[in-house]
Amino acid sequence: MSLEAIEFVENPEPRCPVVLLLDTSESMEGKPIDELNSGLATFKYEVEKDPLAALRVELCIITFGDTVKCKQEFKTIDEFIAPKLETGGLSPLGGALEMGLSKLEERKHLYKKHGIPYYRPWLFLITDGAPTDGMKWYEAGKKAQELEAEGHLSFFLIGIEGADMDVLKKIASEDRPPLKMQDMHFKEMFKWLSASVRRVSSSRIAAEMVALPTVSGWAEVSDG
């Protein structure tokens, strides 16, 4: 029996896949990267408080700085160990979007192969700058935008201080505009994310997108 088959035999629960695309460029050095690392630990702690969500929510982490890297393949939260993220390089945001969409497609294929039901995937981007790898961001971002419009993806774009919000607005859906993080409220953001995916993972698979908690404690909608 393959390792992937064992994974699904041991835990046949429906899955809620979440891909985090995290900017680890040089400009994130210092407090931003420290707060981001702390936020990841908070996310694990908060989701694990819900035993069912711990088995259903799967996290994949992709960073973009020196290069685009998959720092963590999909793991349920009960098996997830937060990596220590370090900074360096520019912001190849387009490549990160491409990898994120590819990882989600691969994961969905595995779910279908092994008969595992799954919730609408989440793609969650956090950046403090502008793309530095040409126009990849536009093509990949438009693909994510289309998938969301078709009901196949929930695409969230978060800009922290220094982010090019005009870029994010171009690839966000009209129904889910990019959010601007207030100060460095990473911990509050990850608490919101954990509460949101816990809520989703306890709903029916075929249900419409559930109502999510307010973001007022950590972000504001970009006004462009």
DOLUM-383320 format. One record per residue (C-alpha): y, z, x. Coordinates in steps of 0.5 Angstrom, whole numbers, plus 500, padded with zeros to 3 digits. Each point is the difference from the previous one (the first is absolute). Layout:
N
YZX...
END
This chain:
224
500500500507498503505505501505497495494501495498507502508502499500497492493503499502507502507500496499495494507502497505495498505498506507500500502497507507501503503496506505504504505495504503504505506498504499503507505497504504503505506501495495505497500505506502507499500503494498494496493500503499507500502500492495494499495504504501506496500496493493497501497507501504502494497494496493502502501508498503498493494495498495504503502506495497495495492499501500494496506496503497502507494496498504494497506499504499496506505499506501495505506501505503494503506501505505495503503501506498497507495496496497501493494505500495502495500508502496502495494495496499502493498507499500505494504506501495505501498496506507498502503503507507498500501497507506502504505494500504498506506496501502493504502493499503496495499499492494495499501501492497493498494501504499507497500497493495495502495505503501504494499495495494498504497507500501501493496493498494502505500507497500497493494495502496506502501504494498494496494499504497507499502500493506506501505500495507500503508502497505495502502500507506503503504497506505505502505498506505504503505497505506502504502493502500493499494495502500498507494495499503494497499498492493503500503505496503496494493496499496506500505504496500494495493501500500507498505499495496495497494504500504506497503495494492498499498508499496500506504504505505506500505498505505505502506499505503506504506500504503505504506501504501493504496496495502493498500501493502493498493498504496505495504497494498493501492502500500506495499498493505501494497506497499504507506499504500503507502507501504503505498507503505505500501503507493501503496503494493497502497507498502499493499493499492501502500505495502495495495495503495505499501502493501493498493498503497506497503498493497493501493502503499505494502494495495495497499494504502495495506504498507497501504503506501507498507503500502503507504506502507499501503498507506504499498505505500496506503493499504496496500493497503494505506497497500495505
END
